[in-house]
Amino acid sequence: MESHIYFTNIRYDANRKGKSTYHPIRCLRNQPSGEGIFMQKIYVLDTNVLIQSPYALQSFEDNHVVLPLAVLEELDGLKNADGETGANARQAIRFLESLRKAGNLTDGVKLPCGGTLRLETNFVDVELPEGFPDRKNDNRILKVALGLSREAREKVILVTKDIVVRIKAQMTGIDAEDFT
């Protein structure tokens, strides 16, 4: 595969005093060679991925990224946290706001580095194994990944930094990966 690097400027608050700066975001995109066909995937993101890397949404090439509603709610709850966690939550929220201005997030919008992003509000009725309480956000995220994997033609992969969530995903038959 041939790699192409694209740069885009994303505006965000560099500190709590409200000063804005521009930082280049590197978009590495692998283009399919003439030998094969690029198979799109659906990546369901956990909140901790965006807390570690607020622009992680741009890391999934020409694939589909899905954010469960639970992730949006967790970001909202973390935006006032001290330190890097709060700063990264606010940065991710501002990036989502810029995407919202470009289109309807529930229907899906194109990402600057390729692919699409959409918010997922369905799959509340998907059943998880006994012992997985509905009130936990991790389990709400698992429900989205499981529901999508049952309905979508594309491969569905849950991306999370949480080892326990990856174990639970395996228990329910969901492919899961760490974000590095």
C-alpha positions as CSV (number, residue, x, y, z in Angstrom):
1,M,0.0,0.0,0.0
2,E,1.1,3.5,-0.8
3,S,1.0,6.1,2.0
4,H,0.1,9.7,1.6
5,I,0.4,12.3,4.3
6,Y,-2.0,15.2,4.5
7,F,-1.9,18.1,6.9
8,T,-4.9,20.1,8.1
9,N,-5.0,22.9,10.7
10,I,-7.4,22.5,13.6
11,R,-8.1,25.4,15.9
12,Y,-8.2,24.6,19.7
13,D,-7.6,26.3,23.0
14,A,-4.0,25.7,23.9
15,N,-4.5,26.6,27.6
16,R,-7.2,27.6,30.1
17,K,-6.7,31.3,29.5
18,G,-8.6,31.0,26.2
19,K,-5.7,31.7,23.8
20,S,-6.2,29.9,20.5
21,T,-3.5,28.4,18.4
22,Y,-3.3,26.3,15.3
23,H,-1.5,23.0,15.3
24,P,-1.0,20.8,12.2
25,I,-2.7,17.4,12.4
26,R,-1.0,14.7,10.3
27,C,-3.4,12.6,8.3
28,L,-1.7,9.4,7.2
29,R,-3.9,7.6,4.7
30,N,-3.1,4.3,3.1
31,Q,-4.3,4.1,-0.4
32,P,-5.1,0.6,-1.8
33,S,-2.6,-0.6,-4.4
34,G,-4.0,-2.0,-7.7
35,E,-3.7,-5.5,-6.1
36,G,-6.6,-5.4,-3.7
37,I,-9.8,-3.7,-2.6
38,F,-9.9,-1.5,0.4
39,M,-12.5,-2.9,2.8
40,Q,-14.1,-0.3,5.0
41,K,-14.6,-1.1,8.7
42,I,-16.7,0.5,11.4
43,Y,-14.8,1.6,14.5
44,V,-16.8,2.2,17.7
45,L,-14.8,4.4,20.0
46,D,-14.7,4.4,23.8
47,T,-14.4,7.7,25.7
48,N,-10.9,6.9,26.9
49,V,-9.6,7.0,23.4
50,L,-10.6,10.7,23.0
51,I,-9.4,11.5,26.4
52,Q,-5.9,10.2,25.5
53,S,-6.0,11.7,22.0
54,P,-8.7,14.3,21.3
55,Y,-8.1,14.1,17.5
56,A,-8.2,10.3,17.4
57,L,-11.2,10.6,15.2
58,Q,-8.9,11.4,12.4
59,S,-6.8,8.2,12.8
60,F,-9.1,5.8,11.0
61,E,-8.4,6.5,7.4
62,D,-11.4,6.1,5.0
63,N,-13.4,4.0,7.5
64,H,-16.5,4.7,9.5
65,V,-16.2,5.9,13.1
66,V,-19.2,5.6,15.5
67,L,-19.5,7.4,18.8
68,P,-22.1,6.0,21.1
69,L,-24.2,8.6,22.9
70,A,-22.7,7.3,26.1
71,V,-19.3,8.6,24.9
72,L,-20.7,12.1,24.3
73,E,-22.3,12.1,27.8
74,E,-19.0,11.0,29.4
75,L,-17.1,13.8,27.5
76,D,-19.6,16.2,28.8
77,G,-19.1,15.0,32.4
78,L,-15.3,15.2,32.0
79,K,-15.0,18.6,30.4
80,N,-14.7,20.4,33.8
81,A,-12.1,18.0,35.2
82,D,-8.7,19.4,36.1
83,G,-5.6,18.8,34.1
84,E,-5.1,17.0,30.8
85,T,-8.3,15.0,31.2
86,G,-10.5,18.1,31.2
87,A,-8.5,19.8,28.5
88,N,-8.7,16.8,26.2
89,A,-12.4,16.4,26.8
90,R,-13.0,20.1,25.9
91,Q,-10.7,19.8,22.8
92,A,-12.6,16.7,21.6
93,I,-16.0,18.4,22.2
94,R,-14.8,21.5,20.2
95,F,-13.8,19.2,17.4
96,L,-17.2,17.5,17.5
97,E,-18.8,21.0,17.4
98,S,-16.8,21.9,14.3
99,L,-18.1,18.6,12.7
100,R,-21.7,19.4,13.8
101,K,-21.5,22.7,12.0
102,A,-20.6,20.7,8.8
103,G,-23.6,18.4,9.0
104,N,-25.9,16.2,11.1
105,L,-23.7,14.0,13.4
106,T,-26.6,11.5,13.8
107,D,-26.7,11.0,10.0
108,G,-22.9,11.1,9.7
109,V,-20.4,13.7,8.5
110,K,-17.2,13.4,6.5
111,L,-14.0,13.7,8.5
112,P,-11.2,16.0,7.3
113,C,-8.7,13.1,7.0
114,G,-11.2,10.7,5.3
115,G,-13.9,8.5,6.5
116,T,-17.1,9.4,8.3
117,L,-18.2,10.0,11.9
118,R,-21.7,9.5,13.3
119,L,-23.3,9.5,16.7
120,E,-25.2,6.3,17.5
121,T,-28.3,6.6,19.7
122,N,-29.9,3.2,19.0
123,F,-29.3,-0.3,20.2
124,V,-30.6,0.3,23.7
125,D,-32.6,-3.0,23.4
126,V,-29.6,-5.2,22.5
127,E,-29.2,-7.8,25.2
128,L,-25.8,-8.4,26.8
129,P,-24.9,-11.5,28.9
130,E,-26.3,-11.7,32.4
131,G,-24.3,-9.7,34.8
132,F,-23.7,-6.8,32.4
133,P,-25.8,-4.0,34.0
134,D,-27.4,-1.6,31.6
135,R,-26.7,1.4,33.7
136,K,-22.9,1.2,33.1
137,N,-21.6,3.3,30.2
138,D,-19.1,0.7,29.3
139,N,-22.0,-1.7,28.7
140,R,-24.0,0.9,26.8
141,I,-20.9,1.2,24.4
142,L,-20.7,-2.6,24.1
143,K,-24.4,-2.7,23.2
144,V,-23.7,-0.3,20.3
145,A,-20.8,-2.4,19.0
146,L,-22.8,-5.6,19.3
147,G,-25.9,-4.1,17.6
148,L,-23.8,-2.7,14.8
149,S,-22.0,-6.0,14.3
150,R,-25.3,-7.8,13.9
151,E,-26.7,-5.3,11.3
152,A,-23.7,-4.0,9.4
153,R,-22.0,-5.6,6.4
154,E,-18.6,-4.1,7.4
155,K,-16.5,-5.5,10.2
156,V,-17.1,-3.8,13.5
157,I,-14.2,-3.1,15.9
158,L,-14.5,-1.6,19.4
159,V,-11.5,0.7,20.1
160,T,-10.8,1.2,23.8
161,K,-7.9,1.7,26.2
162,D,-9.7,-0.2,28.9
163,I,-8.5,-3.8,29.2
164,V,-11.6,-4.9,31.1
165,V,-13.9,-3.6,28.3
166,R,-11.8,-5.5,25.7
167,I,-12.2,-8.7,27.8
168,K,-16.0,-8.0,28.0
169,A,-16.1,-7.4,24.2
170,Q,-14.4,-10.8,23.7
171,M,-17.0,-12.4,25.9
172,T,-19.8,-11.0,23.7
173,G,-18.1,-11.8,20.4
174,I,-17.1,-8.3,19.5
175,D,-13.7,-7.6,18.0
176,A,-11.8,-5.1,20.2
177,E,-8.5,-3.3,19.8
178,D,-6.3,-1.0,21.9
179,F,-5.7,2.5,20.6
180,T,-2.0,3.2,20.3
